[in-house]
Amino acid sequence: MIQELINAKVSFEGFFAQATINPRASLITGLICGYRVEEIDNPITQKVRFLDKLVDELAKGKSLDKILRK
């Protein structure tokens, strides 16, 4: 699947237009690359940073439920 997206030269905008985003993703907060994810105005950039933050927190051992505040 990822290779197909690469071959099709899908942009971030195209990727996120097709993606199913967890409705609780907007509850992800905190700093990533020096920016507060909840304060980013550009919707595509914010979704990229939500994904970035999610991966970062999972790598630190935090549970998905805790990250998405379930």
C-alpha contacts under 8 A as a table, 3 or more apart, distances in Angstrom:
res1	aa1	res2	aa2	distance
1	M	4	E	5.11
1	M	5	L	6.48
2	I	5	L	5.14
2	I	6	I	6.28
3	Q	6	I	4.95
3	Q	7	N	6.02
4	E	7	N	5.05
4	E	8	A	6.03
5	L	8	A	5.04
5	L	9	K	6.05
5	L	10	V	5.41
5	L	15	F	7.98
6	I	9	K	4.95
6	I	10	V	6.35
7	N	10	V	7.87
10	V	13	E	7.97
10	V	14	G	5.71
10	V	15	F	6.20
11	S	14	G	5.02
11	S	15	F	6.04
12	F	15	F	4.98
12	F	16	F	6.08
12	F	44	I	7.25
12	F	48	V	7.81
13	E	16	F	5.36
13	E	17	A	6.03
13	E	44	I	6.23
14	G	17	A	5.02
14	G	18	Q	6.38
15	F	18	Q	5.37
15	F	19	A	6.09
16	F	19	A	4.81
16	F	20	T	7.78
16	F	44	I	7.36
16	F	47	K	7.59
21	I	25	A	6.99
22	N	25	A	5.38
23	P	26	S	7.04
24	R	27	L	5.47
24	R	28	I	7.61
24	R	68	L	5.77
24	R	69	R	7.71
25	A	28	I	5.59
25	A	50	F	6.80
25	A	68	L	6.30
26	S	29	T	7.82
26	S	38	E	7.29
26	S	50	F	7.71
27	L	38	E	7.97
27	L	68	L	6.11
27	L	69	R	6.90
28	I	37	V	7.44
28	I	38	E	7.25
28	I	50	F	6.54
28	I	53	K	7.66
28	I	54	L	7.71
28	I	67	I	6.34
28	I	68	L	6.07
28	I	69	R	7.87
29	T	36	R	6.90
29	T	37	V	5.77
29	T	38	E	5.59
30	G	35	Y	7.95
30	G	36	R	5.28
30	G	37	V	5.97
30	G	38	E	7.27
30	G	53	K	7.89
31	L	34	G	5.70
31	L	35	Y	5.20
31	L	36	R	4.47
31	L	37	V	6.19
31	L	53	K	7.89
32	I	35	Y	5.41
32	I	36	R	6.47
32	I	37	V	6.71
32	I	49	R	6.89
32	I	52	D	7.40
32	I	53	K	6.22
35	Y	39	E	7.71
35	Y	40	I	7.53
36	R	39	E	5.47
36	R	40	I	6.85
37	V	40	I	5.59
37	V	46	Q	6.21
37	V	49	R	6.18
37	V	50	F	6.55
38	E	46	Q	7.60
40	I	43	P	7.50
40	I	45	T	7.18
40	I	46	Q	5.50
41	D	45	T	7.90
41	D	46	Q	7.03
42	N	45	T	5.34
42	N	46	Q	6.03
43	P	46	Q	5.01
43	P	47	K	6.20
44	I	47	K	5.17
44	I	48	V	6.26
45	T	48	V	5.08
45	T	49	R	6.18
46	Q	49	R	5.06
46	Q	50	F	6.06
47	K	50	F	4.94
47	K	51	L	6.26
48	V	51	L	5.21
48	V	52	D	6.14
49	R	52	D	4.68
49	R	53	K	5.92
50	F	53	K	5.12
50	F	54	L	6.03
51	L	54	L	5.00
51	L	55	V	6.22
52	D	55	V	5.35
52	D	56	D	6.15
53	K	56	D	4.92
53	K	57	E	6.07
54	L	57	E	5.28
54	L	58	L	6.13
54	L	67	I	7.07
55	V	58	L	5.13
55	V	59	A	6.06
56	D	59	A	5.19
56	D	60	K	6.47
57	E	60	K	5.06
57	E	61	G	6.60
57	E	62	K	5.54
57	E	67	I	7.21
58	L	61	G	5.11
58	L	62	K	5.14
58	L	63	S	6.46
58	L	64	L	6.94
59	A	62	K	7.38
62	K	66	K	6.78
62	K	67	I	6.94
63	S	66	K	5.27
63	S	67	I	6.38
64	L	67	I	5.06
64	L	68	L	6.10
65	D	68	L	5.23
65	D	69	R	5.77
65	D	70	K	5.06
66	K	69	R	4.83
66	K	70	K	6.25
67	I	70	K	7.97
